[in-house]
Amino acid sequence: MPQGQATERRIVRVFPRRTKATPDDSLAKIGFPNLLDLALELDEVHVSVAFTWDLPLAEKIAAAWASYYPVRIGGPAAITDAKSAGAFVPGMYLKRGYVITSRGCPNRCWFCGVWRREGQVVRELPITDGWNVLDDNLLACSEAHVRAVFAMLKRQTERVQFTGGLEAARLQPWHVALLADLHPKQVFFAYDTKDDLEPLQAAGRMLLAAGFTTTSHALRAYVLIGWPRDTFEAAEQRLRQTVAAGFMPMAMLYRNAKNETATDWRVFQRRWARPAIIAARAA
């Protein structure tokens, strides 16, 4: 090795469970180490936790790996304040293509922990390449940052997705023009509380006027259901209002800090999570 050349650190990233966003390279592992893992030459193991209810399991997983390697626990569930949220590294803790360009959200939604963990002041990060945007609240960023993000997305070879969601109340005509120019595979908004309905309806009108269609299912909306004192009738009304506004809903089941949900709500949620089933139900 030439003098002064640093060696690349070998870091295994370990996740409690696999999701669509989990990296799929050889140094991304799920759960407890196996015999082959114990033969690896590693500098460090990072246990990445996305959900607070996975923290007890993550601590057990970390302890198992710590018998053989130095271990750190991190991830969204381990963030305690804005300062502890690290920089976004493409492909490190999210699969290649997933990208985060900002952190934090100025809203104080009662059911959401983002503003508690990452702060109410949106922090714009260096923009890296990707095609699936997961920002907490991209439209709360400065116009210069948003336009730079869309310029990055425009050069991607994969169809763009906004699965992190956009806030309908912040959607402006120039946002709509940028979205229409991208022809995204899907862009999510949200209908979480009654105050979200009118902004969602206004967003639907703008997007449909710009050329989006309801048949393409590109316009999606997360709809929160099953919170304390919610009812099936009220939840179904919100889901149908979402369809009427021009969006294919994705029912998102409310979970408490212990990841507890009622069985009947889980059954209801599955009926409103697949576009083909929803289209038939909403006809």
Secondary structure by P-SEA (a helix, b strand, c coil): cccccccbbbbbbbbccccccccccccccccccccccccccccbbbbbbccccaaaaaaaaaaaaaacbbbbbccccccccccccccccccccccccccccbbbbcccccccccccccccbbbbccccccccccccccccccaaaaaaaaaaaaacccccccccccccccccaaaaaaaaaacccbbbbbcccccaaaaaaaaaaaaaaaccccccccbbbbbbcccccccaaaaaaaaaaaaaaccbbbbbbbbcccccccaaaaaaaaacccaaaaaaaac
